[in-house]
Amino acid sequence: MDKTSHFDTEALVMLEEIMEDEFPDLIQVFISDSDPRLPALQQAYDVQDCSSLRELAHSFKGASGNLSALPLADLCFKIEEKARDTNLDGIQPLITAIDTEYRVVKKILLSLIK
């Protein structure tokens, strides 16, 4: 699996070095916080709740960026911007892309701590 397509690998290595023994905990917290975000994004979209969609995407963007999962953060930013403008056109494909990207990111992160 190619980490460079899904992470700023230099930043991720630096984070791992800084966090040392706490890095696995950081990964687990990210995953436990992120797993419910995907269905929540879908639900917010289904009910056309732009405010919740924006907040969820913003939060997911920040968490992803903190772990240097920049492509995932960028997808979340796109939803955040659309929801801010109350433009839900093209949101469903972005949610699908986030789901796909998150699955890869999660798999890579878990491989780093096992």
Secondary structure by P-SEA (a helix, b strand, c coil): cccccccaaaaaaaaaaaaccaaaaaaaaaaaaccaaaaaaaaaaaacaaaaaaaaaaaaaaaaaaacaaaaaaaaaaaaaaaaaccccaaaaaaaaaaaaaaaaaaaaaaacc
